[in-house]
């Protein structure tokens, strides 16, 4: 049993009528959507908490990601320059 204002009941009934479903079916849909949203929000908060605990650019047991990316970027740029020279063009 849930207590609703008359205005809320009227709004629910109008929407239910437009969708050709009962007020109860509409309320069930809203409850399911709300619970799904709440669950998704909880997962998002756990992910955010993990990033607060271990910031993305901070080295961890897997190594220093930022430094590895710098090395990989430098290697990629060197290979691209070599390809440009091999094709007869000056690298950027």
N, C-alpha and C positions, 0 to 999 in steps of 0.2 A: 504494500500500500504506500503510495506516494501522494503527498499533498501538492497540488498545483494551483496557481492563481487562475481565475477565470480567463484573464487575458492570455495566459500561456496555453490553456486548454483550447481556446479559440484559434490561436496561431497553429498549434499542433493539428487541430482538426482541418484547418484550411490547407495546410501542406499535405496532410494525409489524403485529403480529397483530391488535390491536384495530382498526386502520385497514384491514386486509385488503390490505396492500401488502408488498413485500419490504423487507428491511433496507436494501438498496442504494437503493431508491426513497426510503425515509425519509431516509437520509443525504443523498441528492441534494437533497431538498426543504430540509433544514436548511442545506445549503451555499448554495443559491440565496437563501434567506431571509437568511442571514447576510451575503452579499455585497450584497443589496439594502439591508439595514439599514446596512451600512457606507457604501454610496454615499450614502444619504439623510443619514447623520450627517455625511459630508464636505460635502455641500451646506449643511446647517444650520450647520456651523462656518464656512464661507465667508461666509454671511449674517451670522452673529454678528460675524465679524472686520470686516466692512464697517461694522456699527454701532459697533464699538469705534473704528474708524478715523475715522468721521464720525458722531458721536452724532446721534440723530434730531432733537433740538431745536436743533442748531447750524446757523446760517445757512450756506448754500452758494451755488453759482453759480445756483441756482434762486430764491434769495431767503431771507427769514426766515419760515419756515413758521409758527412760533409767533405772530409778530406778525400775519401774514396771517389766521391763525385767530381771533385776538382781534378784528380788524376785522370779519371775516365774522360772528362771533358777535354783536358789538354791532349790526351792521346787521340781522341776523335778529331779534334781540330788539326793535329799534325797529319793524320791520315787524309783528311779532306784537302789540306794544302798540297800533299804529295800527289793526290789524284788530279788536282787542278794543274800542277806543273806537268805531270805526265800527259795531260790533254793539251798542253801547249798554252795554257792560260796562266796568268799571274794570280796567285792566291789573294784573297781579300786582305 
